[in-house]
Amino acid sequence: MQIHKEGKKIIPVAFVVIAVIDILIYFTLRNHLIFYFLMAGSLFLAGLVVYFFREPNREIEKNKNHILSPADGEIINIKKVHEEEYFKDERLQVSIFMSIFNVHQNRAPVSGEIVYQHHKKGAFYPAFVKKSSEKNERCSTVFKMKDGTEIMARQIAGTVAQRIATYKKTGHFAEQGEEYGFIRFGSRVDLFLPVHAETEVKLNQKTEGGRTVIALLK
């Protein structure tokens, strides 16, 4: 377990802000009972910031017939949709909601070349709301496997998260389970799969990025 590089940018700033607030609280409320509750809350908040940016070490079992979860979270949607942005045909959509307590790394669901990537700014709907898939800030990335199969992973920001990071760009090759992006705070990832893919998950199931098998490719 280590701290993610995104956290190394934010944690120092967060700690300075928390420290300034603590100093103000100390000089204004130190003689009141509420002071101790506020200090405890401050420590909890500092710990939560560090916890959010944790980066667990995981061994990835690669399998060309498996579509792995791109994120830690919970399955909130499984349905067939007409994907309009890239495929422009029917796809199987599987959506994963990431709470602020989940690891927020995003991992490649399959091994393949990134043949399409588009980042679009948007609204601030909660990530668990269905229309957030089309309305919120989002970044769609398409992975093309060696056999030509294409899988799209769409990172979606929530009401708190307004920054999506992608470390792999169009033309890059991503190994299955390799980190390709990160979303700060509560967010969501939508997968768009071939309609013939056989789902291995169910609604409300918990997922682990790079470990949980979302679907099988035949």
JOGIKA-V878564 format. One record per pair of residues at least 24 apart in sequence whose C-alpha atoms are under 10 Angstrom apart, sorted by the first residue. I is the first residue (numbers start at 0). J is the second residue. D is the distance in whole Angstrom. If there is no record, write none. Layout:
# JOGIKA-V878564
i & j & d
I & J & D
I & J & D
This chain:
# JOGIKA-V878564
i & j & d
0 & 53 & 7
0 & 54 & 6
0 & 55 & 4
0 & 56 & 6
0 & 57 & 9
1 & 49 & 10
1 & 50 & 10
1 & 52 & 9
1 & 53 & 6
1 & 54 & 5
1 & 55 & 6
1 & 56 & 8
2 & 49 & 8
2 & 50 & 8
2 & 51 & 9
2 & 52 & 6
2 & 53 & 5
2 & 54 & 5
2 & 55 & 9
3 & 49 & 9
3 & 51 & 9
3 & 52 & 5
3 & 53 & 6
3 & 54 & 5
3 & 55 & 9
3 & 102 & 10
3 & 103 & 9
3 & 104 & 9
3 & 181 & 9
4 & 52 & 8
4 & 53 & 9
4 & 54 & 9
4 & 181 & 10
5 & 52 & 7
5 & 53 & 10
5 & 104 & 10
5 & 164 & 9
5 & 181 & 8
5 & 182 & 9
5 & 183 & 8
6 & 48 & 8
6 & 49 & 7
6 & 50 & 10
6 & 51 & 8
6 & 52 & 5
6 & 53 & 8
6 & 54 & 10
6 & 183 & 9
7 & 49 & 9
7 & 52 & 8
9 & 48 & 9
9 & 49 & 9
9 & 52 & 9
10 & 45 & 8
10 & 48 & 7
10 & 49 & 7
10 & 51 & 10
10 & 52 & 9
11 & 49 & 10
13 & 44 & 9
13 & 45 & 8
13 & 48 & 8
13 & 49 & 10
14 & 41 & 10
14 & 44 & 10
14 & 45 & 7
14 & 46 & 10
14 & 48 & 9
14 & 49 & 10
17 & 41 & 7
17 & 42 & 9
17 & 44 & 8
17 & 45 & 7
18 & 45 & 10
47 & 99 & 9
47 & 100 & 8
48 & 99 & 10
48 & 100 & 10
48 & 184 & 10
50 & 99 & 10
50 & 100 & 8
50 & 101 & 9
50 & 102 & 9
51 & 98 & 10
51 & 99 & 7
51 & 100 & 6
51 & 101 & 7
51 & 102 & 7
51 & 103 & 8
51 & 183 & 9
51 & 184 & 7
52 & 99 & 10
52 & 100 & 10
52 & 101 & 9
52 & 102 & 7
52 & 103 & 7
52 & 104 & 9
52 & 181 & 10
52 & 183 & 9
52 & 184 & 9
53 & 101 & 9
53 & 102 & 7
53 & 103 & 8
53 & 104 & 9
54 & 102 & 7
54 & 103 & 9
54 & 104 & 8
55 & 102 & 8
55 & 104 & 9
57 & 176 & 9
57 & 207 & 10
57 & 208 & 9
57 & 209 & 8
57 & 210 & 8
58 & 176 & 9
58 & 209 & 8
58 & 210 & 8
59 & 174 & 10
59 & 175 & 8
59 & 176 & 6
59 & 177 & 8
59 & 208 & 9
59 & 209 & 6
59 & 210 & 7
60 & 175 & 9
60 & 176 & 8
60 & 209 & 8
60 & 210 & 7
61 & 108 & 10
61 & 109 & 8
61 & 110 & 8
61 & 174 & 9
61 & 175 & 6
61 & 176 & 7
61 & 209 & 9
61 & 210 & 9
62 & 109 & 8
62 & 110 & 9
62 & 175 & 8
62 & 212 & 10
62 & 215 & 10
63 & 109 & 7
63 & 110 & 7
63 & 111 & 10
63 & 144 & 9
63 & 145 & 9
63 & 146 & 10
63 & 175 & 9
63 & 215 & 9
63 & 216 & 8
63 & 217 & 10
64 & 109 & 9
64 & 196 & 10
64 & 212 & 10
64 & 214 & 8
64 & 215 & 6
64 & 216 & 5
64 & 217 & 7
65 & 108 & 8
65 & 109 & 7
65 & 175 & 9
65 & 196 & 10
65 & 197 & 10
65 & 199 & 10
65 & 211 & 9
65 & 212 & 6
65 & 213 & 8
65 & 214 & 6
65 & 215 & 5
65 & 216 & 6
65 & 217 & 9
66 & 107 & 9
66 & 108 & 5
66 & 109 & 6
66 & 110 & 9
66 & 150 & 9
66 & 175 & 9
66 & 176 & 10
66 & 190 & 10
66 & 192 & 9
66 & 196 & 9
66 & 197 & 10
66 & 198 & 9
66 & 199 & 9
66 & 209 & 9
66 & 210 & 10
66 & 211 & 9
66 & 212 & 6
66 & 213 & 6
66 & 214 & 5
66 & 215 & 6
66 & 216 & 7
67 & 106 & 8
67 & 107 & 8
67 & 108 & 5
67 & 109 & 7
67 & 175 & 8
67 & 176 & 7
67 & 206 & 9
67 & 207 & 9
67 & 208 & 7
67 & 209 & 6
67 & 210 & 6
67 & 211 & 6
67 & 212 & 5
67 & 213 & 5
67 & 214 & 7
67 & 215 & 9
68 & 93 & 10
68 & 94 & 10
68 & 95 & 8
68 & 105 & 9
68 & 106 & 7
68 & 107 & 8
68 & 108 & 6
68 & 109 & 9
68 & 152 & 10
68 & 175 & 10
68 & 176 & 8
68 & 188 & 9
68 & 190 & 9
68 & 200 & 10
68 & 206 & 7
68 & 207 & 6
68 & 208 & 5
68 & 209 & 6
68 & 210 & 7
68 & 211 & 5
68 & 212 & 6
68 & 213 & 6
68 & 214 & 9
69 & 95 & 9
69 & 103 & 10
69 & 104 & 8
69 & 105 & 5
69 & 106 & 4
69 & 107 & 6
69 & 108 & 5
69 & 109 & 9
69 & 152 & 8
69 & 153 & 10
69 & 154 & 10
69 & 175 & 9
69 & 176 & 7
69 & 177 & 9
69 & 178 & 9
69 & 179 & 9
69 & 180 & 10
69 & 188 & 7
69 & 189 & 9
69 & 190 & 8
69 & 206 & 9
69 & 207 & 8
69 & 208 & 5
69 & 209 & 6
69 & 210 & 9
69 & 211 & 9
69 & 212 & 10
69 & 213 & 9
70 & 95 & 7
70 & 96 & 9
70 & 97 & 7
70 & 101 & 9
70 & 102 & 8
70 & 103 & 7
70 & 104 & 7
70 & 105 & 5
70 & 106 & 6
70 & 107 & 9
70 & 108 & 9
70 & 154 & 10
70 & 176 & 10
70 & 178 & 10
70 & 181 & 9
70 & 187 & 8
70 & 188 & 7
70 & 189 & 10
70 & 206 & 7
70 & 207 & 6
70 & 208 & 4
70 & 209 & 7
70 & 210 & 9
70 & 211 & 9
71 & 95 & 8
71 & 96 & 8
71 & 97 & 6
71 & 98 & 9
71 & 100 & 10
71 & 101 & 6
71 & 102 & 6
71 & 103 & 7
71 & 104 & 8
71 & 105 & 8
71 & 106 & 10
71 & 187 & 10
71 & 188 & 10
71 & 205 & 7
71 & 206 & 5
71 & 207 & 4
71 & 208 & 5
71 & 209 & 9
71 & 210 & 9
71 & 211 & 9
72 & 96 & 5
72 & 97 & 5
72 & 98 & 7
72 & 99 & 10
72 & 100 & 9
72 & 101 & 6
72 & 102 & 8
72 & 103 & 9
72 & 186 & 9
72 & 187 & 8
72 & 188 & 9
72 & 203 & 9
72 & 204 & 8
72 & 205 & 6
72 & 206 & 5
72 & 207 & 7
72 & 208 & 8
73 & 97 & 7
73 & 98 & 9
73 & 101 & 10
73 & 127 & 10
73 & 187 & 9
73 & 201 & 10
73 & 202 & 8
73 & 203 & 6
73 & 204 & 5
73 & 205 & 4
73 & 206 & 6
73 & 207 & 9
74 & 187 & 10
74 & 188 & 10
74 & 189 & 10
74 & 200 & 8
74 & 201 & 7
74 & 202 & 5
74 & 203 & 5
74 & 204 & 5
74 & 205 & 7
74 & 206 & 7
74 & 213 & 10
75 & 127 & 7
75 & 128 & 9
75 & 129 & 9
75 & 187 & 10
75 & 189 & 10
75 & 201 & 9
75 & 202 & 6
75 & 203 & 6
75 & 204 & 8
75 & 205 & 10
76 & 127 & 9
76 & 129 & 8
76 & 189 & 9
76 & 201 & 9
76 & 202 & 6
76 & 203 & 9
77 & 189 & 10
77 & 190 & 10
77 & 198 & 9
77 & 200 & 9
77 & 201 & 8
77 & 202 & 7
78 & 191 & 10
78 & 194 & 10
79 & 191 & 9
79 & 192 & 9
79 & 193 & 10
79 & 194 & 7
80 & 191 & 9
80 & 194 & 9
81 & 191 & 10
82 & 151 & 10
82 & 191 & 8
84 & 117 & 9
84 & 133 & 10
84 & 139 & 9
85 & 115 & 8
85 & 116 & 10
85 & 117 & 10
85 & 139 & 9
85 & 140 & 10
85 & 141 & 9
85 & 151 & 9
86 & 141 & 10
86 & 149 & 9
86 & 150 & 10
86 & 151 & 9
86 & 191 & 9
86 & 193 & 10
88 & 193 & 10
88 & 194 & 10
89 & 191 & 9
89 & 192 & 9
89 & 193 & 8
89 & 194 & 7
90 & 150 & 10
90 & 151 & 10
90 & 190 & 9
90 & 191 & 6
90 & 192 & 6
90 & 193 & 5
90 & 194 & 5
90 & 195 & 9
90 & 196 & 9
91 & 190 & 8
91 & 191 & 6
91 & 192 & 5
91 & 193 & 6
91 & 194 & 5
91 & 195 & 8
91 & 196 & 8
91 & 197 & 10
91 & 198 & 9
92 & 151 & 9
92 & 152 & 10
92 & 189 & 7
92 & 190 & 5
92 & 191 & 5
92 & 192 & 6
92 & 193 & 9
92 & 194 & 9
93 & 152 & 10
93 & 188 & 8
93 & 189 & 6
93 & 190 & 5
93 & 191 & 7
93 & 192 & 8
93 & 198 & 9
93 & 200 & 9
93 & 201 & 10
93 & 202 & 9
93 & 213 & 8
93 & 214 & 9
94 & 127 & 9
94 & 129 & 9
94 & 132 & 9
94 & 152 & 10
94 & 153 & 9
94 & 187 & 7
94 & 188 & 6
94 & 189 & 4
94 & 190 & 6
94 & 191 & 9
94 & 202 & 9
95 & 126 & 9
95 & 127 & 9
95 & 154 & 10
95 & 186 & 9
95 & 187 & 6
95 & 188 & 5
95 & 189 & 6
95 & 190 & 8
95 & 202 & 10
95 & 203 & 9
95 & 204 & 9
95 & 205 & 9
95 & 206 & 8
96 & 126 & 7
96 & 127 & 6
96 & 128 & 10
96 & 155 & 9
96 & 157 & 10
96 & 185 & 8
96 & 186 & 6
96 & 187 & 4
96 & 188 & 7
96 & 189 & 9
96 & 203 & 10
96 & 205 & 9
96 & 206 & 10
97 & 126 & 8
97 & 127 & 9
97 & 155 & 10
97 & 156 & 10
97 & 157 & 9
97 & 182 & 9
97 & 184 & 8
97 & 185 & 6
97 & 186 & 5
97 & 187 & 5
97 & 188 & 8
97 & 205 & 10
97 & 206 & 10
98 & 126 & 9
98 & 127 & 9
98 & 157 & 10
98 & 184 & 7
98 & 185 & 5
98 & 186 & 7
98 & 187 & 8
99 & 159 & 9
99 & 160 & 9
99 & 183 & 8
99 & 184 & 5
99 & 185 & 5
99 & 186 & 8
100 & 184 & 8
100 & 185 & 8
101 & 184 & 9
101 & 185 & 8
101 & 186 & 10
101 & 206 & 10
101 & 207 & 9
102 & 181 & 9
102 & 182 & 10
102 & 183 & 10
102 & 184 & 9
102 & 207 & 9
102 & 208 & 8
103 & 180 & 9
103 & 181 & 6
103 & 182 & 6
103 & 183 & 7
103 & 184 & 7
103 & 185 & 8
103 & 186 & 8
103 & 187 & 9
103 & 208 & 9
104 & 164 & 10
104 & 177 & 10
104 & 178 & 7
104 & 179 & 8
104 & 180 & 6
104 & 181 & 5
104 & 182 & 7
104 & 183 & 9
104 & 208 & 8
104 & 209 & 10
105 & 152 & 9
105 & 154 & 8
105 & 164 & 9
105 & 165 & 9
105 & 166 & 10
105 & 176 & 9
105 & 177 & 8
105 & 178 & 6
105 & 179 & 6
105 & 180 & 5
105 & 181 & 5
105 & 182 & 8
105 & 188 & 8
105 & 208 & 7
105 & 209 & 9
106 & 152 & 9
106 & 173 & 9
106 & 174 & 9
106 & 175 & 7
106 & 176 & 5
106 & 177 & 5
106 & 178 & 4
106 & 179 & 6
106 & 180 & 7
106 & 181 & 9
106 & 208 & 6
106 & 209 & 6
106 & 210 & 10
107 & 140 & 10
107 & 141 & 10
107 & 142 & 8
107 & 150 & 10
107 & 151 & 10
107 & 152 & 8
107 & 167 & 10
107 & 172 & 10
107 & 173 & 6
107 & 174 & 7
107 & 175 & 5
107 & 176 & 5
107 & 177 & 6
107 & 178 & 6
107 & 179 & 6
107 & 180 & 9
107 & 208 & 9
107 & 209 & 8
108 & 142 & 8
108 & 150 & 8
108 & 151 & 9
108 & 152 & 8
108 & 173 & 9
108 & 174 & 9
108 & 175 & 6
108 & 176 & 6
108 & 177 & 8
108 & 178 & 10
108 & 179 & 10
108 & 190 & 9
108 & 208 & 9
108 & 209 & 7
108 & 210 & 10
108 & 211 & 10
108 & 212 & 9
108 & 213 & 9
108 & 214 & 10
109 & 142 & 7
109 & 143 & 8
109 & 144 & 7
109 & 148 & 10
109 & 149 & 9
109 & 150 & 8
109 & 151 & 10
109 & 173 & 8
109 & 174 & 7
109 & 175 & 4
109 & 176 & 7
109 & 177 & 9
109 & 209 & 9
110 & 142 & 7
110 & 143 & 8
110 & 144 & 6
110 & 145 & 8
110 & 150 & 10
110 & 172 & 8
110 & 173 & 6
110 & 174 & 4
110 & 175 & 4
110 & 176 & 8
110 & 177 & 9
111 & 141 & 9
111 & 142 & 5
111 & 143 & 5
111 & 144 & 4
111 & 145 & 7
111 & 146 & 9
111 & 147 & 9
111 & 148 & 9
111 & 149 & 8
111 & 150 & 9
111 & 170 & 10
111 & 171 & 9
111 & 172 & 6
111 & 173 & 6
111 & 174 & 7
111 & 175 & 8
112 & 141 & 8
112 & 142 & 5
112 & 143 & 5
112 & 144 & 7
112 & 145 & 8
112 & 147 & 10
112 & 149 & 9
112 & 167 & 10
112 & 168 & 9
112 & 169 & 8
112 & 170 & 6
112 & 171 & 6
112 & 172 & 4
112 & 173 & 6
112 & 174 & 9
113 & 140 & 7
113 & 141 & 6
113 & 142 & 5
113 & 143 & 6
113 & 144 & 9
113 & 149 & 9
113 & 150 & 10
113 & 151 & 10
113 & 167 & 8
113 & 168 & 7
113 & 169 & 5
113 & 170 & 5
113 & 171 & 6
113 & 172 & 6
113 & 173 & 7
114 & 140 & 8
114 & 141 & 6
114 & 142 & 6
114 & 143 & 6
114 & 149 & 9
114 & 168 & 9
114 & 169 & 5
114 & 170 & 6
114 & 171 & 8
114 & 172 & 9
115 & 139 & 8
115 & 140 & 6
115 & 141 & 5
115 & 142 & 8
115 & 143 & 9
115 & 151 & 9
115 & 168 & 8
115 & 169 & 6
115 & 170 & 8
116 & 140 & 4
116 & 141 & 6
116 & 142 & 9
116 & 151 & 9
116 & 152 & 10
116 & 153 & 9
116 & 165 & 9
116 & 167 & 9
116 & 168 & 7
116 & 169 & 6
116 & 170 & 10
117 & 141 & 9
117 & 153 & 9
117 & 168 & 10
117 & 169 & 9
118 & 153 & 9
118 & 154 & 9
118 & 155 & 10
118 & 163 & 8
118 & 164 & 10
118 & 165 & 9
119 & 155 & 10
119 & 163 & 10
120 & 155 & 10
120 & 156 & 9
120 & 161 & 9
120 & 162 & 9
120 & 163 & 10
121 & 155 & 10
121 & 156 & 9
121 & 161 & 9
122 & 156 & 9
122 & 157 & 9
122 & 158 & 8
122 & 161 & 9
123 & 156 & 8
123 & 157 & 6
123 & 158 & 5
123 & 159 & 8
123 & 160 & 9
123 & 161 & 8
124 & 156 & 9
124 & 157 & 6
124 & 158 & 6
124 & 159 & 9
125 & 155 & 10
125 & 156 & 8
125 & 157 & 5
125 & 158 & 5
125 & 159 & 8
125 & 160 & 10
125 & 185 & 8
125 & 186 & 8
125 & 187 & 9
126 & 155 & 7
126 & 156 & 7
126 & 157 & 4
126 & 158 & 7
126 & 159 & 9
126 & 160 & 9
126 & 185 & 7
126 & 186 & 5
126 & 187 & 6
126 & 188 & 9
127 & 155 & 10
127 & 157 & 8
127 & 185 & 9
127 & 186 & 8
127 & 187 & 7
128 & 157 & 9
128 & 187 & 10
131 & 155 & 7
131 & 156 & 8
131 & 157 & 8
131 & 158 & 10
131 & 186 & 10
131 & 187 & 9
132 & 156 & 9
132 & 157 & 10
132 & 187 & 8
132 & 188 & 9
132 & 189 & 7
135 & 161 & 9
136 & 160 & 9
136 & 161 & 7
136 & 162 & 8
136 & 163 & 8
137 & 161 & 9
137 & 162 & 9
137 & 163 & 7
137 & 182 & 10
137 & 186 & 10
137 & 187 & 9
137 & 188 & 9
138 & 163 & 7
138 & 164 & 9
138 & 165 & 8
138 & 180 & 10
138 & 188 & 10
139 & 188 & 9
139 & 189 & 9
139 & 190 & 9
139 & 191 & 10
140 & 165 & 9
140 & 167 & 9
140 & 168 & 8
140 & 169 & 8
140 & 179 & 10
140 & 190 & 10
141 & 169 & 9
141 & 190 & 10
141 & 191 & 9
142 & 169 & 9
142 & 170 & 10
142 & 171 & 10
142 & 172 & 8
142 & 173 & 8
142 & 174 & 10
142 & 175 & 10
143 & 172 & 9
143 & 173 & 10
144 & 172 & 10
144 & 173 & 10
148 & 192 & 9
148 & 193 & 8
148 & 216 & 9
149 & 191 & 9
149 & 192 & 8
149 & 193 & 8
150 & 190 & 7
150 & 191 & 6
150 & 192 & 5
150 & 193 & 7
151 & 189 & 8
151 & 190 & 6
151 & 191 & 5
151 & 192 & 7
151 & 193 & 10
152 & 188 & 7
152 & 189 & 6
152 & 190 & 5
152 & 191 & 7
152 & 192 & 9
153 & 187 & 8
153 & 188 & 5
153 & 189 & 5
153 & 190 & 6
153 & 191 & 8
154 & 180 & 8
154 & 181 & 8
154 & 182 & 7
154 & 186 & 8
154 & 187 & 6
154 & 188 & 5
154 & 189 & 7
154 & 190 & 9
155 & 182 & 8
155 & 185 & 9
155 & 186 & 6
155 & 187 & 5
155 & 188 & 6
155 & 189 & 8
156 & 182 & 7
156 & 183 & 8
156 & 184 & 8
156 & 185 & 7
156 & 186 & 5
156 & 187 & 7
156 & 188 & 9
157 & 182 & 9
157 & 183 & 9
157 & 184 & 8
157 & 185 & 6
157 & 186 & 5
157 & 187 & 7
158 & 184 & 9
158 & 185 & 7
158 & 186 & 8
159 & 183 & 8
159 & 184 & 6
159 & 185 & 6
159 & 186 & 8
160 & 184 & 5
160 & 185 & 6
160 & 186 & 7
160 & 187 & 10
161 & 185 & 10
161 & 186 & 9
175 & 209 & 8
176 & 208 & 7
176 & 209 & 4
176 & 210 & 8
177 & 208 & 10
177 & 209 & 8
178 & 208 & 9
178 & 209 & 9
192 & 216 & 9
